[in-house]
């Protein structure tokens, strides 16, 4: 009696044969893929180590090119700045040497002596001796001051006569002839002009003293103490004693 396979047993046999085929086929396929990869690598041209290193360096240079360029630019700018500063320093030094006086003394700073004198005269009138004292702090010698003063007098900027008239005009309403004359002499006004101005002041001495007294007291002294106080006040302003007696009346002279 012969054996005949049933449909179920036929299916199991077919599945078993398929499993055995896959088990044998997979290693063979892997080996074929590995062999094909080795053949492609063998057929490809060999890359020299130096060429590979140069390629790597080129890639690194491409990536860092912008940074290197920026750093180079900054370095160049700093170098240019230092060079410019050095050149400027040398130029300034050469200019200082060119403007320095030959006698080795430091160059004078600020306005010139004449400009300082004009500045003083633009504020008010000055006597020659008064202006000379103010300029002495800025001059190297007395001859330089005298030269400037001579030029100012010639140009009409400086006039001791005008100064004397100006001083009398400013002081007359508050001071007597004696005090004004003393101040004129301190400023070096000529004796002839001082004598003329004193005569003019003496002619108006009483009226001026009376105005000063009225502003301060405006009442006759009632006793000796008040008389002495008012008399001392007028005398300190430079008014003459005879003028004080006329204003205060006859009293005991302290």
C-alpha positions as CSV (number, residue, x, y, z in Angstrom):
1,X,0.0,0.0,0.0
2,X,1.7,3.3,-1.1
3,X,1.6,6.5,1.0
4,X,0.0,9.6,-0.5
5,X,0.5,13.0,1.1
6,X,-2.5,14.8,2.2
7,X,-2.9,18.6,1.5
8,X,-2.0,19.5,5.1
9,X,1.2,17.5,5.1
10,X,2.1,18.9,1.7
11,X,1.8,22.5,3.1
12,X,4.0,21.6,6.1
13,X,6.7,20.1,3.8
14,X,6.6,23.2,1.6
15,X,7.1,25.6,4.6
16,X,10.0,23.5,5.9
17,X,11.8,23.6,2.5
18,X,11.3,27.4,2.4
19,X,12.9,27.8,5.8
20,X,15.9,25.8,4.8
21,X,16.3,27.8,1.6
22,X,16.2,31.1,3.4
23,X,18.8,29.9,6.0
24,X,21.2,28.9,3.2
25,X,20.5,32.0,1.0
26,X,21.1,34.7,3.6
27,X,24.8,34.1,4.3
28,X,25.5,33.7,0.6
29,X,23.8,37.1,-0.1
30,X,25.9,38.8,2.7
31,X,29.1,37.4,1.3
32,X,28.2,38.6,-2.2
33,X,27.6,42.2,-0.9
34,X,30.8,42.2,1.1
35,X,32.8,41.0,-2.0
36,X,31.2,43.6,-4.2
37,X,32.2,46.4,-1.8
38,X,35.8,45.3,-1.6
39,X,35.9,45.2,-5.4
40,X,34.7,48.8,-5.7
41,X,37.2,50.0,-3.1
42,X,40.0,48.2,-5.0
43,X,38.9,49.7,-8.3
44,X,38.8,53.3,-6.9
45,X,42.0,55.4,-7.2
46,X,44.0,55.5,-4.0
47,X,44.2,58.9,-2.1
48,X,47.6,59.9,-0.9
49,X,48.0,60.8,2.8
50,X,49.4,64.3,1.9
51,X,46.5,65.0,-0.4
52,X,44.0,64.1,2.3
53,X,45.8,66.3,4.8
54,X,45.9,69.2,2.4
55,X,42.2,68.8,1.7
56,X,41.5,68.8,5.4
57,X,43.5,72.0,5.9
58,X,41.7,73.7,3.0
59,X,38.4,72.9,4.6
60,X,39.6,74.3,7.9
61,X,40.8,77.4,6.1
62,X,37.5,77.9,4.4
63,X,35.6,77.7,7.7
64,X,38.0,80.0,9.6
65,X,38.7,82.3,6.6
66,X,36.3,85.0,7.8
67,X,37.7,84.9,11.4
68,X,41.3,85.1,10.2
69,X,40.4,88.0,7.8
70,X,38.7,89.9,10.6
71,X,41.6,89.4,13.0
72,X,44.0,90.5,10.2
73,X,42.0,93.6,9.6
74,X,42.0,94.5,13.3
75,X,45.7,93.9,13.6
76,X,46.3,96.1,10.5
77,X,44.1,98.8,12.0
78,X,46.0,98.8,15.3
79,X,49.3,98.9,13.5
80,X,48.2,101.8,11.3
81,X,46.9,103.6,14.4
82,X,50.2,103.2,16.3
83,X,52.1,104.4,13.2
84,X,49.8,107.4,12.9
85,X,50.1,108.2,16.6
86,X,53.9,107.9,16.4
87,X,54.0,110.2,13.3
88,X,51.7,112.7,15.1
89,X,53.8,112.6,18.2
90,X,57.0,113.2,16.1
91,X,55.2,116.1,14.3
92,X,54.0,117.7,17.5
93,X,57.5,117.4,19.0
94,X,59.0,118.9,15.9
95,X,56.5,121.8,16.0
96,X,57.2,122.4,19.7
97,X,60.9,122.5,18.9
98,X,60.2,124.9,16.1
99,X,58.2,127.3,18.2
100,X,60.5,127.1,21.3
101,X,62.7,130.2,21.7
102,X,66.4,129.8,20.9
103,X,67.5,130.9,24.4
104,X,66.1,127.7,25.9
105,X,63.4,129.4,27.9
106,X,59.9,127.8,27.7
107,X,57.4,129.5,25.3
108,X,55.0,131.9,27.0
109,X,51.4,130.6,27.2
110,X,48.3,132.7,27.0
111,X,47.7,136.2,25.6
112,X,50.5,138.4,24.7
113,X,51.7,141.2,27.1
114,X,50.0,143.9,24.9
115,X,46.7,142.0,24.7
116,X,46.7,141.7,28.5
117,X,47.2,145.4,28.8
118,X,44.4,146.2,26.4
119,X,42.2,143.9,28.4
120,X,42.8,145.9,31.5
121,X,42.3,149.2,29.7
122,X,39.0,148.1,28.2
123,X,37.6,147.7,31.7
124,X,38.6,151.1,33.0
125,X,41.3,153.8,32.7
126,X,44.7,153.0,34.2
127,X,47.7,155.1,35.1
128,X,51.0,154.1,33.5
129,X,52.6,153.0,36.8
130,X,49.5,151.0,37.9
131,X,49.4,149.1,34.5
132,X,53.1,148.4,34.7
133,X,52.6,146.8,38.2
134,X,49.9,144.5,36.8
135,X,51.9,143.4,33.8
136,X,55.1,142.7,35.8
137,X,53.8,139.2,36.6
138,X,53.7,138.3,32.9
139,X,56.8,140.0,31.6
140,X,60.4,138.7,31.4
141,X,62.0,142.1,32.0
142,X,61.1,145.8,32.6
143,X,62.2,146.8,29.1
144,X,59.5,144.7,27.6
145,X,56.9,146.4,29.8
146,X,58.1,149.9,28.9
147,X,58.0,149.1,25.2
148,X,54.4,147.9,25.4
149,X,53.4,151.0,27.5
150,X,55.0,153.3,25.0
151,X,53.1,151.7,22.2
152,X,49.8,151.9,24.0
153,X,50.3,155.6,24.8
154,X,51.2,156.3,21.2
155,X,48.1,154.5,20.0
156,X,45.9,156.3,22.5
157,X,45.0,153.3,24.6
158,X,46.9,154.5,27.7
159,X,46.6,158.0,29.2
160,X,47.5,158.9,32.8
161,X,45.7,162.2,32.4
162,X,42.4,160.4,31.5
163,X,42.9,158.1,34.4
164,X,43.3,161.0,36.8
165,X,40.1,162.7,35.5
166,X,38.2,159.4,35.7
167,X,39.4,158.7,39.3
168,X,38.3,162.2,40.4
169,X,34.9,161.7,38.8
170,X,34.4,158.4,40.5
171,X,35.5,159.5,44.0
172,X,34.3,163.1,44.2
173,X,30.8,162.3,45.4
174,X,32.0,160.3,48.3
175,X,35.5,161.6,49.3
176,X,37.2,164.8,50.1
177,X,40.1,166.4,48.2
178,X,42.8,165.2,50.6
179,X,42.0,161.5,50.1
180,X,41.6,161.8,46.3
181,X,44.9,163.6,46.0
182,X,46.7,160.9,48.0
183,X,45.3,158.2,45.7
184,X,46.4,160.1,42.6
185,X,49.9,160.4,43.9
186,X,50.0,156.7,44.7
187,X,49.2,155.9,41.0
188,X,52.0,158.1,39.8
189,X,50.0,161.1,38.4
190,X,52.2,164.1,37.6
191,X,52.4,166.7,40.4
192,X,51.3,169.5,38.1
193,X,48.1,167.7,37.2
194,X,47.5,166.7,40.9
195,X,47.7,170.4,41.9
196,X,45.2,171.4,39.3
197,X,42.8,168.6,40.3
198,X,43.2,169.6,44.0
199,X,42.1,173.1,43.3
200,X,39.0,171.9,41.4
201,X,38.1,169.6,44.3
202,X,38.6,172.4,46.9
203,X,36.2,174.6,45.0
204,X,33.4,172.1,45.6
205,X,34.5,170.6,48.9
206,X,31.8,172.1,51.1
207,X,28.9,171.1,48.9
208,X,30.2,167.5,48.5
209,X,30.8,167.1,52.2
210,X,27.4,168.4,53.1
211,X,25.7,165.8,50.8
212,X,27.8,163.0,52.4
213,X,26.9,164.2,55.9
214,X,23.1,164.4,55.1
215,X,23.0,160.9,53.8
216,X,24.6,159.6,57.0
217,X,23.3,161.8,59.8
218,X,21.1,164.7,58.7
219,X,21.0,166.2,62.2
220,X,23.3,168.6,64.1
221,X,25.2,167.1,67.0
222,X,23.6,167.8,70.4
223,X,26.6,167.0,72.6
224,X,30.3,166.6,72.4
225,X,30.3,162.8,71.8
226,X,28.0,163.1,68.8
227,X,30.0,166.0,67.5
228,X,33.2,164.0,67.7
229,X,31.6,161.0,66.0
230,X,30.4,163.0,63.0
231,X,33.6,164.9,62.7
232,X,35.7,161.7,62.6
233,X,33.4,160.3,59.9
234,X,33.9,163.3,57.6
235,X,37.6,163.5,58.3
236,X,38.0,159.8,57.4
237,X,36.4,160.6,54.0
238,X,39.1,163.2,53.4
239,X,37.2,166.4,53.9
240,X,39.1,169.4,55.3
241,X,38.7,170.5,58.9
242,X,37.4,174.0,58.0
243,X,34.7,172.4,55.9
244,X,33.7,170.0,58.8
245,X,33.4,173.0,61.2
246,X,31.1,174.8,58.8
247,X,28.8,171.8,58.6
248,X,28.7,170.8,62.2
249,X,29.0,174.3,63.7
250,X,31.5,175.6,66.2
251,X,32.5,172.9,68.6
252,X,35.5,171.6,70.5
253,X,38.1,170.2,68.2
254,X,39.1,166.7,69.4
